[in-house]
Amino acid sequence: MVSISAMASTRLLSLFNAKALNWTKTLASRTGCGVCYKRNLCSSPSRRHSCMSAWLIHQYGTNEVLKYTEEISVPVINSASEVMIKVCAASLNPLDLSMRGGYGAKLLKLRRDPLSVMENGSEFPLILGRDVSGVVVECGSGVTHFAPGDEVWAAVPPWKQGSLAEFVTLTDYEVSHKPKSLSHTEAASIPYVAATALSALVNAGGLCRESCSSKRVLIIGGSGGVGTFSIQLLKAWGAHVTVTCSHNAEGLVRGLGADEVVDYTAGDVAVQLEMMEKFDVVLDSVGGDTEQWALELLKPWSGAKYVTLVTPFLFNTDSTGLLDGTCRSGLTLSNKAVQSIISNGVFYRWAFFAPDGPALDEVSRLVDAGKILPVIEAQFPFTQVPQAFQKLEQGHARGKTVVRVAEDDDDAGQAEELAERSHVEEVMQMTQPN
């Protein structure tokens, strides 16, 4: 039975990958943007003055603010715990669209530079992209779990420069070894949604592998990146999973293991769900008015939890300032939490992305065991990042949109060569007399 489900899932994913290739060709022909940029790596990344290719924004706005450059400096190792990665593939998330327009700008600027609260300096240029799969080329002196040449993946925190570039630097805590069974393109579709889903389901929802076998979980908006990952994770843990999505995504979510599927286009979704047995956890990735009826779907006075990924926190800090926005958000959360406990005995919680390399280690094991598959809707080459954003803007995602930063084996070979060169330079420096 497991093998049949895996075969069905594989066929579905192959279909979506085929559509992804068609998307690339169609969108390139429509926009006439299939221009080819020649990437120019000036020197080894271990040298401070080397440069790399990247897609930048110098201001917030629509797709027109995305600019390609070959003149931005390669990031350098600034602390003993950092790892530099040669990016082979990246992927886009709805957060990238929001950040392009300035969402969370005030708080993220403060997180990047705490002293900026006293200054009016610019946070630009910014590099977007929250997923990375690639090869380690350099490590800080305190890094023990990784070495140059290791294939890794990671979710890039939104306060750091992103993965739509040839190189990215992260701490070793944020990085994990890539699943051996996946290509870089496949691997890049998972880290950010995995970290977000784990934060929501484990930290906020109180679920874990040992406690899921008797749990009923509802995922509102199950065909996107977080939804498709959550379905597979929860099924691997033994939970009963119900999903809301449109009719044309039903085959996808069932192929990933969903036990019950509710088509939100076939009538009032709340009415359809009220006819079912109540749930232990509701994971809401849609927001809006869903919480008005979703809280009623939880088992009363049994520790059930409503967890939403759509919160007003960053909107509040953007619109009213850091202090007022934080206070307003805290008041909103506390009022809703108290009201939910008093009325139904259920917990109301917000969930946020949290970088977690060790958690990705566990995800990697599940991937290599065949429990979790990458779900990719569209693929684009590095030259067509604006088209990838256009695809994401259309919404109704059926998986992830991936950008292939290193297009061929020559790029992968270059990464290995850079890693070896970095290691040789490090050894030479250690053996030179003082």
N, C-alpha and C positions, 0 to 999 in steps of 0.2 A: 504493500500500500504506500509505503514511504517512497519507494522508487518510482511508482506511477505519478505521485504528486510532484516529485522532483522533475520527472520528464516533462510533465505538463507545464511546470513553471519555466523550465528551460526553453520549451517551445514558445511560450508567451514572451519571454525575454528576447529571444531571437527575433520575434516579430517586431517588438518595439525597437530593437537595434536597427533593423532594416528600415523602419520608418524614420529613425534618426538620420540615417544616411540620406534618405530622400529629402528630409527637411533641409539638410545642409545644401544640397544641390539646388533645391527650389528657391530657398531664401537668397542664395548667392546670385542666382540668375535674375531674381526680381530686383535686388538692390544694386547690382553691378559692383558689389564691394569685394569681389574675390581677388583683390589685389594682393600680391605676394610680397611680404616684407622679408628681407634677408637679415636674420639675427646676427649680431656681431658681438661675440664675447672677446673682450680686449685682452684678457690675461687670466691667470689663475685666480679663483675667488679668494684665495688667501692673501692676495695683494690688495691693499686698501684702495688703489686707484683704478681697479678694473671696472668695466661697465657691463650692463646687461640690457636685454629687451624687456619691456613691460607695458601694460596698459594702465594709464594713470587717469586720475581726475584732478583738475586744478581748481574746480569749483563744483558746487552741487547743482544738479539739474537733471535733464532728460538724457537720452542716449548720446546726444551731441557732445556731452562733456567728456566722453571717453576718448583718450588720445594715446596713440601708439608712440613709443620712444625707444631708441637704442642707446640713450645717453645717461640713463640713471645708474648710479653707482651700485655695485653689488653689495649687499649687506655684509657686515663684518661681525665676527664673534666678539661680543662685548662683555661676556661674563663666563665663568668657568662651567656653567650648566647649560650653555647654549649649543645648538646643533644647526649647521647650515645644510640645507637640502637643495639639490638640483631638482627642479620641478619637472616631472614628466607629464603629469596631467593634473588638472584642477576641475572643480565643478562649481556651478552657480546655485545659490539659494535665494528665496524671496528676500532674505535680509540684504543681499547685495543690491537688489533693486531699491530697497528702502534707504540704504546707506548712500547710494548714488544720489538720492534726492535730499540728503541731509538728515535723515532720521537718526536720532540718538547723538547728534553732532556734539552737543554740549557736554554730555556725560562721557562720551568716548574720548573727546579731546582731553578732558581732565584725567581720564584713566591713562592715556598715553603719556601725559606730562602733568603731574600734580601741580607744578609751579605755574601752569598756564592760567590758573584761576586768578593770578595776580597780574597777568599780562594780556595783551591783545594780539599775540602772534598768530600766524596762520598754521593750520594743521596740514596744509597741502604741501606737496602732492600726496595723494593717497592711492594705494593699490588695493583693489577689491579682490574677492575670491577667498572663500572660507574653507575649502577642502584642498588637500594636497596629497599626491602620491609621487614619490621620487626616490632619489639616491642620496645618501649622506656623503658630503664632500669634505666636511671639516667639523671637528668637535672641540668644545672647550676642555680645559685641563681637568675639570671635575666630572666629565661625562664617562660613565663606566659601562652603560648598557648598549651603547652604539659605537660603531667605528666607521671610518670612511669606506664606502662601498656597500654598506647595508641598504637594502630596500625598505623604505619606511612609508607610513601614511600618518596623517594628522589632521585635526580640525584646527584651523587658524583662528584664534580669538579675534573678535571684531575690533579690538583696540590695537591690533598689530597690523603691519603691512601685509597684504594678502598674497595669494598664490598665483595671480595672473601676471606672473613674471618668471624669469628663468631661475631665480634663486629666492629662497625665503629662509629666515632664521627664526627658530623657536627654541624653547627650553626643552630639555630632555624629558621633563614630566609631561609635556604636551604631545610627545611623539611616541609612536608604537611601530613595531615591525609589521610590515605589510603581509597580508595573507599570501602564502605561497601559491595558492590555487588561482589567484586573480592577476590579470594584467594591471598595469598602472591605470589605464583608462577605466577599467571596471572598479578598481580600488578607490579611485577619486570620487566615486559617487556616494560613498558611505560615511566617512568620518564625522562630518558636521551633524548630519541627521541622527547618527548613532549617539553622539554625545548629548544632543538635545533630547532625544527620546529616553536615554538612560537617566538623565537628570530629572525628567518629568515622571517617568514610571517608578524609578527607584527612590530618588530623594524626596519627591513630592508625593508620589502615589503609594509609597511604602511596599512596593512589590519586589520580589526577588525570585531566583530560581527555585528556592526551597518552598516558597509560600504560594506559588501561582496555580498549582494543580486544581484547586477548588474555586478559583476566582473567575468571575464573569467581568469582562472588560469591554467597554464600548469605545470605539475610536470614531470621533466625528471628523470627517475629512480624511478618509483612509487611502486615497490613491496618490497622494503626494509623497515627497521624500520621507518625512517623518512617519507618515502613516504606513507606507509600505515596509519600512524597516521595523516599526513597532509590531505590525502583524506577525512578522517572522520571528522576532525576538520572543514575543509572548507565546507563540505556538511552540517554540523550542523549549520554553519553560513550562508548558503544559496548561496554559490558561484557555478558557473558552472566549473567543474573540468575535464580537459583532462590529460591523463597519458600516458607515454611511458613505455613499458615493453615488455618482450618476450611473445610469444603466450601462453606458459604454465602457465603464471601468470595472464592471462586476467580474468579468472573466479574469482580469488581472489580479484583483484582491482575493478571489477564490483560489486561483492558482498559487497564491502565496500562503494560503492556509486559513483564510477567514471562514469561520463556521457559519455565520449568518450575515447577509448583506441587505441593507435597506437602501432602496433607490430614492434619493431625495427629489427626483423629478416626477415620481409616480404618485404624488399626493403629499399631504401634510406629514412630514417626517416624524414630528413629535407624536402624532396619533399612531403611526405605525409602530414606533418604539414603545409606547405605553402599553401595547398589547403583549409585549414580551415580559419575561421574568426580569426583575430589577437587577441592577448591576452593582458590583463592588467598587469599580473604578470607571470613571468617564474621563477620557483624554480628549480635549477639545483643541483642535488645531485650526478651527474656522473662526470662532469668536462671534462678534455681533450679538444678535438676540438669542443665540443658542443657549446661553446659560440660564435664560428665563425658564426654559422647559427642561433642560438637561439635569438640573438639580433634582427634579421630581422623579427621575429615572433611577436614582440611587436607592439602595436598601437603607431604610431608616434605622437609626439607632444601632448600627452595627459596625461603625468605623469606616463606612464607605467614603470615598473621596472624589471630588470633582477637581480636575487639574486642567488649567487652561494655559496655552502657550501664547495667547493673544492678550496682552496686558497693556494698560495705559501708561506704564511707568516712564518709558523713554519719550513718549508723546508729551507727558506732563512736564518733564525736565526741559524739553525743547521749547515748549510754549510759555511756561511760567518761570523758568530758571531752575537751577540745581536745587536750591534749598526749598523753595515753594513747591516745586514739582515732586520732590521726594516726600515732603510732608503730606501733600495731597494724595499721593499714591498710597502711602502708608495708612492714611485714614480710610481710603476707599477699601483697601484690602481688609483691614481690621473690621470695618462695619459689615462687609459681606460675610466674612468668616464667622462673626458672632451671630449674625442673623441666620446663617445656615445651620449652625449648631443648635440654636434655640428652636427653630421651626421644625427641622427634620432629623437632627442629630447626625448630620453629615459634615464633612470637612471641605472647606473651599480653599483652594491653593493656587498660587501662581507658580509657573515653572520657567526657568531660564536656561540657556546654554551654559555649560560649564566644561572647560577643557579638562580632559582626563585621559592621559596616555595609558595608564594601567587598565582602565575600563575598555579601551580599544584593544588591548591584549586579549581580553576575554572575547570580544567580538571577533577578533582574528581567528581564534580557535573555533568559534561557531561557524565562521565562513569556511574554513578549511575542512570542517566536518560535514559541510553541505547543508547546514541548518539555516543559513542566511545567504541569499543570492543578491547580487547587485541588480537594481532596477533602473535602467537607463532609457530615457525617452528620446533624447537627441544628443548628437555629438557634433562638435565644431572644431576646426583647426584653430590654432592660435591667431591666425590672421583674421579670423571672423568672430572675434569676441563681441563686437556690437550686434551682430546677428544673433548670437547666443542670448544676449540680453533681450532682444526683440522677441525671441521665442519664449523666454521666461515670462515676459510681460503679458502674454496672451492668457496666462492662468490655466486652470483646469489641468494641472500637471498630472502625468502618468509616470512618475519616477523623476529622475534627475537629468539635468542638462550638463554635459561634460565638455570640457575644453582640453584638447590634446596639445599640450605645450611643446613636448618633444615628439616630433612627427614620425621618426623612424629609428632604426637601430643605430644609425650614426650618432644621433643625439644621446641615446643611452650609452653608447660607447664613449662619447665625450664626457659624460658624467663620471663613468668609471675612471677614465684617464685623469680627470680633474681630481678625483678622490685620491688616486695613487700619487699624483703629483703633490697634492697637499701633504700626504703622509711622508713622502720623501723629503719635502722641504722641512717638515717638522723634525724629522730625524737628523737632518743636516744641521739644523739650528742647535739641537741638543748636543751634537758631537763637536761643534766648533769650540775652540778654546776661548776662554774669557779674555 
